[in-house]
């Protein structure tokens, strides 16, 4: 019995020594890096409240100089905080065909997402608001002759621009290499009170 008690006392002393050594060592760094709180809105100070903007994106598609389509999108954004807008749909298209014993030839229908995504951040600058943005436009074009499969177009823009308050600012013009169409992106920023 005394031997068991002695062993228990030795184990307790060893556990206490290990615990004391661990308490003296600095904590180990986390295995997964901590994410910066960039998505959180900046802290408002008493002297400078948060600024908000109304951003109107006007996207014009033109065939040479002739307007083909105009799309308008409005985002409300807080200065220094990223904002996102996404609108789209799923387009079905035939992706080949296969034969079955019972029903003959069957088309393989697949779906593809088309639409628009706008990501942006407005930052305060000495010369006015600065816009950092990414824009992606994807759409389905009518099938070519002798085909029932549409073509898909994708336009991606990433840019930074200085905005003039209350006036449209052309932030990008891009040509579609597959056609003579051109996309022009204008942004009008209005500071909200």
C-alpha positions as CSV (number, residue, x, y, z in Angstrom):
1,X,0.0,0.0,0.0
2,X,2.9,2.4,0.9
3,X,4.5,1.6,-2.5
4,X,1.3,2.6,-4.3
5,X,1.0,5.8,-2.3
6,X,4.6,6.6,-3.1
7,X,4.0,6.1,-6.8
8,X,1.0,8.3,-6.7
9,X,2.9,11.1,-5.0
10,X,5.7,10.9,-7.5
11,X,3.2,11.1,-10.4
12,X,1.6,14.1,-8.8
13,X,5.0,15.8,-8.4
14,X,5.8,15.1,-12.1
15,X,2.5,16.4,-13.3
16,X,3.0,19.6,-11.2
17,X,6.5,20.0,-12.6
18,X,5.2,19.6,-16.2
19,X,2.4,22.1,-15.5
20,X,4.9,24.6,-14.0
21,X,7.2,24.3,-17.1
22,X,4.4,24.8,-19.5
23,X,3.2,27.9,-17.6
24,X,6.7,29.5,-18.1
25,X,6.9,29.0,-21.8
26,X,5.4,31.5,-24.3
27,X,2.2,30.4,-26.1
28,X,2.8,28.6,-29.4
29,X,1.7,30.5,-32.5
30,X,-1.6,29.4,-34.0
31,X,-1.4,26.7,-36.7
32,X,-3.8,28.6,-38.9
33,X,-2.9,32.3,-39.5
34,X,-5.4,34.7,-38.1
35,X,-7.4,36.6,-40.8
36,X,-7.2,40.3,-40.8
37,X,-10.5,42.0,-40.0
38,X,-10.6,43.7,-43.4
39,X,-14.2,42.8,-43.9
40,X,-15.2,44.6,-40.7
41,X,-16.1,48.2,-41.1
42,X,-13.5,50.7,-40.0
43,X,-14.0,52.0,-36.4
44,X,-15.7,55.3,-36.4
45,X,-14.1,58.0,-34.4
46,X,-16.0,60.8,-32.7
47,X,-14.3,63.3,-34.9
48,X,-14.8,61.5,-38.3
49,X,-18.0,59.6,-38.9
50,X,-18.2,56.9,-41.7
51,X,-18.8,58.2,-45.2
52,X,-21.3,56.5,-47.5
53,X,-21.5,56.7,-51.3
54,X,-24.1,55.9,-53.9
55,X,-22.3,54.3,-56.9
56,X,-24.2,54.1,-60.2
57,X,-22.5,51.9,-62.7
58,X,-23.7,52.3,-66.3
59,X,-22.4,49.7,-68.7
60,X,-22.9,50.4,-72.4
61,X,-22.4,47.8,-75.1
62,X,-21.8,49.3,-78.5
63,X,-21.4,48.0,-82.1
64,X,-18.8,50.5,-83.3
65,X,-20.6,53.7,-82.4
66,X,-24.2,52.3,-82.3
67,X,-25.6,51.5,-78.8
68,X,-26.7,47.9,-78.5
69,X,-27.5,47.6,-74.8
70,X,-27.3,49.7,-71.6
71,X,-27.4,48.3,-68.1
72,X,-27.6,50.3,-64.9
73,X,-26.6,49.0,-61.4
74,X,-26.6,50.9,-58.2
75,X,-24.5,50.1,-55.1
76,X,-24.4,51.8,-51.7
77,X,-21.0,51.6,-50.2
78,X,-19.3,52.7,-47.0
79,X,-15.8,54.2,-47.5
80,X,-13.1,51.6,-46.9
81,X,-15.5,48.7,-46.9
82,X,-15.9,46.3,-49.9
83,X,-19.3,46.1,-51.6
84,X,-20.5,43.4,-54.0
85,X,-23.4,43.1,-56.5
86,X,-24.2,39.9,-58.4
87,X,-27.0,39.3,-60.9
88,X,-27.4,36.4,-63.3
89,X,-29.0,33.2,-64.3
90,X,-28.3,29.7,-65.5
91,X,-28.4,29.1,-69.2
92,X,-29.1,25.5,-70.5
93,X,-27.2,24.4,-73.6
94,X,-26.7,21.2,-75.5
95,X,-23.3,19.7,-74.9
96,X,-23.4,16.9,-77.4
97,X,-25.7,13.9,-77.6
98,X,-25.7,10.2,-76.8
99,X,-27.6,7.2,-78.0
100,X,-29.7,5.0,-75.7
101,X,-31.2,1.6,-76.5
102,X,-34.8,2.6,-75.6
103,X,-35.2,6.2,-76.7
104,X,-32.7,6.7,-79.5
105,X,-30.6,9.9,-79.4
106,X,-30.7,12.1,-76.3
107,X,-29.1,15.5,-75.9
108,X,-26.8,16.1,-73.0
109,X,-28.0,19.3,-71.4
110,X,-25.7,21.3,-69.2
111,X,-26.0,24.7,-67.5
112,X,-23.7,27.7,-67.4
113,X,-23.9,30.8,-65.2
114,X,-24.2,34.1,-67.0
115,X,-24.6,37.6,-65.6
116,X,-22.7,40.4,-63.9
117,X,-20.6,40.7,-60.8
118,X,-19.3,44.0,-59.4
119,X,-16.8,44.2,-56.5
120,X,-15.7,47.6,-55.3
121,X,-14.2,49.6,-52.5
122,X,-14.3,53.4,-52.3
123,X,-11.5,55.1,-50.4
124,X,-11.1,58.7,-49.4
125,X,-8.3,60.5,-51.1
126,X,-7.0,64.1,-51.1
127,X,-8.3,64.6,-54.6
128,X,-11.7,62.9,-54.0
129,X,-13.1,59.4,-53.8
130,X,-10.9,56.6,-55.2
131,X,-12.6,53.5,-56.6
132,X,-11.0,50.1,-56.7
133,X,-13.2,47.7,-58.6
134,X,-13.5,44.4,-60.4
135,X,-16.3,43.7,-62.9
136,X,-17.2,40.5,-64.7
137,X,-19.8,40.3,-67.5
138,X,-20.6,36.9,-69.0
139,X,-23.4,36.1,-71.4
140,X,-24.6,33.6,-74.0
141,X,-24.6,34.6,-77.7
142,X,-27.1,33.1,-80.2
143,X,-25.9,29.9,-81.8
144,X,-24.2,30.0,-85.1
145,X,-25.9,28.6,-88.2
146,X,-26.3,24.8,-88.2
147,X,-25.7,24.6,-84.5
148,X,-27.9,24.7,-81.4
149,X,-25.1,25.4,-79.0
150,X,-24.6,29.1,-78.0
151,X,-21.3,30.8,-77.7
152,X,-20.3,32.3,-74.4
153,X,-18.6,35.6,-73.9
154,X,-16.7,36.8,-70.8
155,X,-15.4,40.2,-70.1
156,X,-13.3,40.9,-66.9
157,X,-12.1,44.3,-65.7
158,X,-10.0,45.1,-62.7
159,X,-9.0,48.8,-62.2
160,X,-8.6,51.8,-60.0
161,X,-10.0,55.2,-60.8
162,X,-10.4,58.7,-59.3
163,X,-14.1,59.7,-59.3
164,X,-15.6,63.2,-59.7
165,X,-18.5,63.6,-57.3
166,X,-21.9,63.9,-59.1
167,X,-20.4,63.4,-62.6
168,X,-20.1,60.2,-64.7
169,X,-16.5,59.0,-64.9
170,X,-15.5,56.6,-67.6
171,X,-13.5,54.0,-65.7
172,X,-13.0,51.4,-68.5
173,X,-13.5,50.8,-72.2
174,X,-12.8,47.3,-73.5
175,X,-13.2,45.7,-76.9
176,X,-14.7,42.2,-77.3
177,X,-12.1,40.3,-79.5
178,X,-14.8,38.0,-80.8
179,X,-16.9,40.8,-82.3
180,X,-16.8,44.5,-83.0
181,X,-18.6,45.2,-79.8
182,X,-17.2,47.5,-77.2
183,X,-18.1,47.8,-73.5
184,X,-17.8,51.2,-71.8
185,X,-18.2,51.4,-68.0
186,X,-19.1,54.8,-66.4
187,X,-19.5,55.3,-62.7
188,X,-21.2,58.3,-60.9
189,X,-20.4,58.7,-57.2
190,X,-22.7,60.7,-54.9
191,X,-21.7,61.2,-51.3
192,X,-24.6,60.5,-49.0
193,X,-25.2,62.5,-45.8
